[in-house]
Amino acid sequence: MTARPTAAPRAIFDTEERLALRDAVAALGRRYGGAYMMERARTGRPTDDLWAEAGRLGYLGVNLPEEYGGGGGGVADLVVVLEELSAAGCPLLLLVVTPAICGSVIARFGTEPQKHRWLPGFADGSLRMAFAITEPDAGSNSHRLATVGRRDGDDWILNGRKVFISAVDWADAVLVVGRTEDARTGKLKPALFIVPRETPGFEYRPIPMEIVSPERQFELYFDDVRLPADALVGDEDAGLLQLFAGLNPERIMASAFATGIARYALDKAVDYAKTRAVWGVPIGAHQGLAHPLAQCRIEIELARLMTQKAATLYDAGDDMAAGEAANMAKYAAGEAAVRTVDQAVQTLGGNGLTQEYGLAALLSVVRIGRVAPVSREMVLNFVAQHTLGLPRSY
Ligand SMILES: Cc1cc2nc3c(=O)[nH]c(=O)nc-3n(C[C@H](O)[C@H](O)[C@H](O)COP(=O)(O)OP(=O)(O)OC[C@H]3O[C@@H](n4cnc5c(N)ncnc54)[C@H](O)[C@@H]3O)c2cc1C
């Protein structure tokens, strides 16, 4: 048996190149490790040094086009980066956002000047972008989005509010999902705006959260924010398509975030179960502990497989199939991570709840995966409706 019980085995989706990436990123993650992330989370200091180093090494932009400084790979490669950093104890939440959502949308739909302005900085780590779709009154119902951009000459005037937006304080700009009025029908349709953080009329306030993580969440206010014409991403008529180009990578990367943390917690639990002995044998010899840990390993592997499938479909340009797989992957990964961290805490007994072992803090972190970026119930609604063809209840 391997000495690293949850080390990522060679996956059918892993090319030689991707395996090398996996090992290299894992080595970087181990140099920082879980203690580093917990210290940053508890002191409120940003993880800039790890972010910058990952950028220098080319890991942040593996999915971005080479002509804009990226690695020319796909979301499947970015999954490897986030999964391995998370498995080493360094789940960088902004990897779900900047390269995956914002990078994918701008690379696919941005204008040439937008690509030149943002993508090289995303790839080398010098620029970061947050993503804002959630609104206080709309919640899971994105049809109710009330952030609206109206034309004023060539400019846009943006008004609205957003909530729970991650790491706005570390971001140079926010990719805001708003709506614009269709000139022909008068109906509101989705549109994406890039709003630099220092734009007059844009304010953000931290929300006190019970999550032990370096990234904080913010409430955003847009009060007659004047934006130039080129703040609109790509084409005014392609808003919905652009949005899905970002939401699928978001779900796929949220899965990588969750499975990586689950691997980290399982590693700790297994190590502990091998050495801790209270009845003369290691506690891992008791099936009451061994079986749940084995079950966690199986669930993590299943979630990883689905994540890789979703990423592969997305990279192949099959947005519809990727959407279904991304939802399923996010569900599976969220559930596996919640169960694994809980079982890891249980395995360590009292030590599971100490700061020294750093596991209990992850309970709230993995809990995010059941709520965001799309809740467990909304994934089940999607599968019931679109996969099974059942009637819609809401
Ligand atoms: C740590 C964290 C970070 C986040 N970061 C970001 C970010 O960077 N950018 C961003 O835009 N958003 C972000 N979010 C927001 C997140 O995407 C939302 O919280 C999530 O989409 C759920 O929306 P809501 O909180 O308004 O819940 P609600 O929509 O109010 O839902 C509340 C509950 O009702 C259930 N529910 C709602 N409708 C139905 C239905 N039809 N059927 C069954 N159940 C239903 C939900 O599943 C949920 O359990 C973040 C959230 C968290 C917790």
The ligand as an ORCA input file, in Angstrom:
! r2SCAN-3c Opt
* xyz 0 1
  C     -18.430     31.602      2.013
  C     -19.275     32.056      0.874
  C     -18.662     32.661     -0.222
  C     -19.435     33.130     -1.287
  N     -18.811     33.794     -2.322
  C     -19.573     34.320     -3.309
  C     -18.954     35.092     -4.357
  O     -17.727     35.269     -4.390
  N     -19.758     35.612     -5.320
  C     -21.115     35.439     -5.329
  O     -21.767     35.938     -6.222
  N     -21.733     34.736     -4.330
  C     -20.990     34.171     -3.331
  N     -21.597     33.473     -2.323
  C     -23.063     33.366     -2.294
  C     -23.610     31.986     -2.597
  O     -23.443     31.678     -3.957
  C     -25.075     31.965     -2.138
  O     -25.061     32.010     -0.725
  C     -25.835     30.765     -2.630
  O     -26.015     30.829     -4.027
  C     -27.212     30.625     -1.954
  O     -27.926     31.825     -2.036
  P     -28.582     32.445     -0.696
  O     -27.507     32.489      0.347
  O     -29.244     33.721     -1.047
  O     -29.634     31.384     -0.233
  P     -31.217     31.324     -0.614
  O     -31.402     31.379     -2.092
  O     -31.947     32.309      0.219
  O     -31.540     29.863     -0.120
  C     -31.712     29.527      1.254
  C     -32.027     28.047      1.346
  O     -33.233     27.771      0.607
  C     -32.990     26.752     -0.338
  N     -33.791     26.997     -1.550
  C     -33.905     28.151     -2.265
  N     -34.695     27.949     -3.330
  C     -35.080     26.658     -3.320
  C     -35.895     25.832     -4.147
  N     -36.466     26.310     -5.266
  N     -36.046     24.523     -3.826
  C     -35.459     24.007     -2.709
  N     -34.686     24.746     -1.870
  C     -34.500     26.042     -2.171
  C     -31.511     26.844     -0.648
  O     -31.009     25.635     -1.163
  C     -30.946     27.164      0.721
  O     -30.781     25.974      1.455
  C     -20.843     32.968     -1.261
  C     -21.441     32.337     -0.161
  C     -20.686     31.894      0.888
  C     -21.371     31.239      2.071
*
